[in-house]
């Protein structure tokens, strides 16, 4: 999928120049190294720093799924993936997102906080300073979410994070949040949660059925079950 249309065939021919690494050759034909798994030359595994020689036959495999990380996955999403960020937070996945951060700042935050940078910008994934990134497949948020769950298999803890800021939610007594509620909400609901960081108040309101469907579908994908159009779900922020 990363190759130009005129190069989308199984084997690619490149000319070794004695200085370029295998990683350079792979990226030069359009594939970010973040999307590359094992590379095998003449039957033995090699690193991206390997320098190909005339006659080498190289097998370039995709990243294995689920992709193994040294610790529980934490993510940072670029400006174009706001809906995906909210859905990951809904599922309790630690997800940082900003709608005003440029590429160098994203790389800095990803490195400092050891977050996997998620993007559909191949140029961003090719930045040498980035410790780890991943290309998000799909144009619809549901497809993007499924791709991420299948690739990284993060633990799901639904309803534990603020979809607005990623803070952790805690139960909030009704009497403490009543001043922030409209009369209809106070009459209809008794159980509330509040973000420890931004103070946003949550409850199972008018949009809960849509959100519950996203959670159910995500759990099915995470367990390897479920497929097809019936899995698509539309979501919005919890009632507030």
Secondary structure, DSSP 8 states (H G I E B T S, - for coil): --S-GGG-SS-------SS--HHHHHHHTT--GGGEEEEEETTEEE-TT----TT--EEEEE--SS---SSS--EEE-TT-HHHHHHHHHTT--EEE-SS--HHHHHHHHHHHT-EEEES-HHHHT-TT-S-EEE---SSHHHHHHHHHHHH-----TT-B-TTT--BEEEE-HHHHGGGS-HHHHHH---EEEETTT--EEB--TTHHHHHHHHHHHHHHHTT---SGGG-------B-
